[in-house]
Amino acid sequence: MLRPTSTSTTTTTLLRTLRALTSTTTTTTTPTTILPKSQTRHHSSVSANELSHFSSLATSWWDPQGPSRVLHLMNPVRHDFIASCLAESTPISSTTPSSPMDPTNTHNKNNLRYLDIGCGGGIFAESLARTIPASSPVSPEATTSTLTRTRAASITALDPSPTLIKIARDHARLDPTVQAHLDSGRFKYVNASLEEFIPTLLPTEERKFDIVTLFEVLEHIDNIPGSITPQSFLSNCLSMVKPGGWLIGSTIARTFPSWLVNQVIAEAPWPIGVVPRGTHEWKKFVNPGELEGWVQEGLMRGVDGRAVRGGSEALEGARWRCEGVVYFPGLGWKLVKGSESWGNYFWAVRKGE
């Protein structure tokens, strides 16, 4: 299920090309989407310290043996978990098909709109973009081509760091297929926090995505009572999910085993440690039960405070999933049910229709 990232000559060449790109200022025909000055850097869930820390890792973001190695290794499991969520859900905004291969069945098409929040240098976003079918004059949306596991038709990736967004775009330009999706608008990088992005999406119908992903982000959100909190941030994330869609993420439990593994061992000096010191802050870790409660509260608050359904009614049809993921030396990351309190885990919530 999991295979290490290749360190072949091709990868080495790509890394050298990327370093050359990031050391110079270039102009492209597909500039990064940025917000007007009047909309930038207002109320945000982004911690300035966290932003500075991850921006400092920019030049090594795409080095499969560098500080972001664990993210590269976790990427295939992210796809596995998304596919498992889609496999158990009914078609989103569709009618019951007459047969599984009925072309009128929206469940049988690559037609899902993705929003990736906190995309960093694009490790997950680019991998998903590679699964988007190529468009053609006959079928511009390519929704009836070979069904992919994640059924992606488009992806918008957000990050508040201009440095990381530039790294992400520069790397995407190395692959003609991914570059074509950037040119067509089916793959977008947006330099903004979620709070900055939400007001730009009008009309309301365009604000809804089938799948919203939040990988390794929640444990980096500030908790300032009366201002921004992880719970209010999750409410904003849920407001981006259409009825029947999924909010899918990964984070770390706040337990003694996770402190030992993710801070003492993972952030130890090389060659023991696998992430830079200061990457994690134990008090920001979130236990599964705590997260489920926040999600329920977010659903009951509704969409931007203007929900058609509110209170416990908003929980009707909703589904919660949680599954631990464990790193095995030599084997990589594996989903292990029942290991949620050990440290890393995936979670997902599906909105009722």
N, C-alpha and C positions, 0 to 999 in steps of 0.2 A: 504493500500500500504506500509506503514511504520510501523514496529513493533520494540519496544525497545529491546535492547540486553538483553538476559536472565541473571539473577543474581542467578541462581539456584546453588545447591550444586555441580553439575558437573562443572559449570564455575569456582566456587571457587577453586575446586580441580585443574583445569587446571592452574589457576593463581598461585597457590602455587607451582605447578610443574615447571612452567615457571621461577618463581623467583629462584627456586633451580638451574635450568639450567643456568641462567644468572649469578649466584654467583660463579660458578666454571668454569674451563676451560675444555672443552670436545673435543674429537676427533671423527669425524663422517666419515662414508664411502662415504658421498656425500658432500665434502667441498664446501664452497662458491666460486663461480667463481670470481677470482681477476685478474687484469691485470698485465703483466710483469712490473717490476720496470721502464723499459725504457719508458713505456707508461703512467705512473701514474702522477697525480697532475700537468699536464701542463695546458695550457689555459683552463679555466673553467668558466661556468656561475654561479657556486656555490659561494655564499657569505660565508666567513669564520664565520662571526657572526651568520648567519642563521643556518649554519651547527652545530655550537657549541650549539645553543639554542635547536634545535630539538634532538640532541644526548643526551642532559641532561635529556630529558623526556623518555628515552629509557625504563627504568624499569617499567614505568606505561603505556606504549604504548597499551598493550592489556587489560588494566583494563577498562571495559565498563562504569565505573562510575568515571574514572580518567580524567586527562587533555585532553585526546584524545576522550572523550565521543562524541563530536559533529561529529567526523569523523566516528565513529561506527554508529551513527544514520543516517548519510547521505548515507551510503553504499548502502542500497536498492534503493535509488533514482538514484544513479549512474547507476545501472543495468537497471532501467526503462528507463533512457535517452538513453543509448546505444541501447537498444532493439528498441526504437522508431526510432532511426537513421537507423538501419538495415532494419526496416520494410518499409521504404520509398525508399530504394535504390535498384537498379537492381543488379542481381548477379555479384559478383566480378570475373573478368577473366573467364566468362562462356559464353556458347551459350544459345540461347533461348530454354527452355524446351518445350516438347510437352504437358506436363500437370504439375500442381503444385507439384504432388508427384512423378514425373519422377525421378528414381534413378540416371539418368545422370545429373540432375540439381544440380550444385554446390551450389545453393541457398538453397538446401534442405539437407545440410550436416553440421556437426560441423567441419568445416575445416579452420577456421580463425586463423591467427597468430597474437597474441597481443604483444605489447611492452608497458610496464607501466613505465613512466619516473618519477623519484622522488617518489618511492614506500614507503619510510619511513620504518615503521615496518611491512609493508605488509598487512594492513587492507583490501585494495581493491584487491591486487594481490592474496592473499590467497582465498578470496571469489570467484574470477573468476576461480581459479584453481579447486575449488570444483565442478564447473560446467563442467569440462573437462571429457568426458566419459572415463571409464576405458578401457585400451587397452586389446586385447586378441590375442592369437596365430593365430586365424582365420582372425581377422581384427585389426592389430597392430595400425592403425591410427584411428580406431573407428569413421570414418567419416559418416557412414550410420546408427548409432544408433539414439535413440530418439533425435529429434531436440531440442536443448536448446535455450533459449531466446537470448543469446549472441553468440551462435555458435562457441565457443572457442575450438580450437584443441591444442593450446599451448600458453604459456605466458612467456615472459622474463621480469623481473622486475629489474630496475636500481635504485641505490641510492649511493651517494658518501660517506655516513657515514658507516664505518665498524661496528660501534656499533649498528646502526639500522638494518643493514643487518644480523648481528648475532641474534638479537632479532627476526627478521622475520623468519629466518631459524629454530631457536630453537622452535618457536611456531608451525611452519609447521610440525615439527617432531612429534608433539603430536597427529596428525591425520594420521592414516595409509594410507588413500586414498590419501591425499596430499603428504605424504612421498613417495608413489609409483610414483607419477608424478615427484617428484624431482629425484628419482632414474632413471627414464626412460629418463629424459632430457626434458620432455614436460613442465616442470615448472622449471625455472631457476632464481636464484638471482645473480645479478652481482654487485659487489662493484665498481662503476665507475660513473662518470658524463657522460652526453650525449656526450660531446666533446671527452672524452677518449674512449667511446664505439664505436663511428662511425668508426674509422680507423681499428678496429679489425674485421669488418665484410667484408669478401671477400669470394667468388667473389661478384660482384655487385648485382647479383640476390638475394643473401641471405640478402641483406641490406633492403629489402622491407617487410613491415608488412601490414596486412590488416587493423588493428586497432591500433592506437597509442593513449594512454591515458595520460593526463596531469592534474591530479586532485589536486587542491589547491597547485600549484607549481608556476605559472606565477607571482603571487604577491610577491614571494620571490627571484626573479631574480634581480641581480644587473643591474643598468643602468649606464654604463660608456661609454660615447660617444668616438668613435674611438677604442673601445675594445669590450666588450660584452654588448649587449642591449637585452631587451625582444624581439625586432623585429628580431635580428639576431638569437636568441635562437629559436624562432618560425620557422625560415627558416630551421634550422637544424632539428627540429622536423618534418617538412613537407617533408624533404628529406628522411625520414624513411618510408613514406607512399606510398604504391604502387598505381598506377592509379586505380581509382574506390574505393579506401579505404578511411577511415575516420581518422581525427585527432580530438579527443574529449577531452574536458577539462572542468574545472570549476574554477572560480576566483571571485573577488569582485570588484564592481564598485567604482570609486573614486568620491563619492558624499557625501553631508552632512549627509543624512540618514545612509549611510554605515559607516561613521566615528562614528556617534553616537552609532550605534548598535554594530559594530565590534571592536571598541577600547574603547569607554567610558563605555559601558555596559558589553560587552563580556569579557573585561579584568579587570573589577572591582574586588575588593577583594571578596572572598567567603563570603556568599553563592550566591551573585548576579552573579559574573563572571563565565564563563564556559570554558575559555581558560587562560593559564598562561600569565601574563603581559609580553609584548615585543614580542608576537607572530606575530603581524601585524605592518606594517609601512604604514600609510595612503597614503603617496606619491607614493608608489609602486603599489597601486590599479590601475586597468585598466578599463576604460569605454568601453562598448560594441562597440560603433562606432570606437573608437581608435583601439581596437583589430581586428575588421573586416578589417580595413585598413592595419594593419600589416600582416594579413593573405594574403590579396590580393598581397601585395608587396612580401611576401615570395613565393607565387605561381609563380609570374612573374619572380622572380630571378631564378626559376628552381631548379634542383637537383644539388647541389654542384657546381653551375655555369656552368654545362655542360648539360643543358636541351636540349632535342630535340625540344621542343616548348618553346618559351620565350615571354616576353611582354604580351600584352592583350590576345594573343592566348592561353596562359596557363590558362586563366580563363574560357575557354570554357568548359561547362559541370560541372563546380564546383558549389557546393551548400553550402550556409551558414545557420546555425541554431543558435538561441539564445533564451534561456528561463530562466526566473527568478526562484529562489528556495527560499522559505521562511520557517523559523522555527516557528512552532506554539506550545507553551507550552502545554504538555499533548498529542499532536498529532504527533509531530515530523516534519521532513522536507517534504514540498509539492512543486511540480512544479506549479508555478503560472505565466501564460503568462501575459506579460506587466509589471512585477515587476523587470525587469532587473536592473533598476537604483536604486532600493531600497537597494541593497547590493549584496548578493551572486547570481550568475547565472551560468547556464551551457551553453556551446557553442560547436559548431562542424563545421567542414568544410570537405566536401567530394571532393576529387580530381576528375577532369574529366578523362575519360578513353581515 
